């Protein structure tokens, strides 16, 4: 007569089917979340790239502001030249060395200045 021994006291109880599935699903979701978080941080369109673009945008906006101010100054100068004949005459005399037909102009050059044949600005 053979007696059968009940193996249940010697076996460790394993996880039930539902618990194993829940645990596996937890680890899969956790891993996918970590991968997604890493891609958001370091990807081509991630936060690091966004930060660089943000600083570049701020720098370019500053340049645009400077250029708009310079443009406004040039527009004011142009308006002054078109409305004030004295300013236009001053510009023609100082920048381009022009004179009236009945005038004589004496140009004084420094000894170390190269002679180019073009009238230069006086210091």
VENLINZI-V296071 format. One record per helix or strand of 2 or more residues. SS is the DSSP state (~ for helix, > for strand). FROM is the first residue (numbers start at 1). TO is the last residue. If there is no record, write none. Layout:
[[SS | FROM | TO] [SS | FROM | TO]]
//
This chain:
[[~ | 7 | 9] [~ | 17 | 42] [~ | 47 | 83] [~ | 85 | 96]]
//
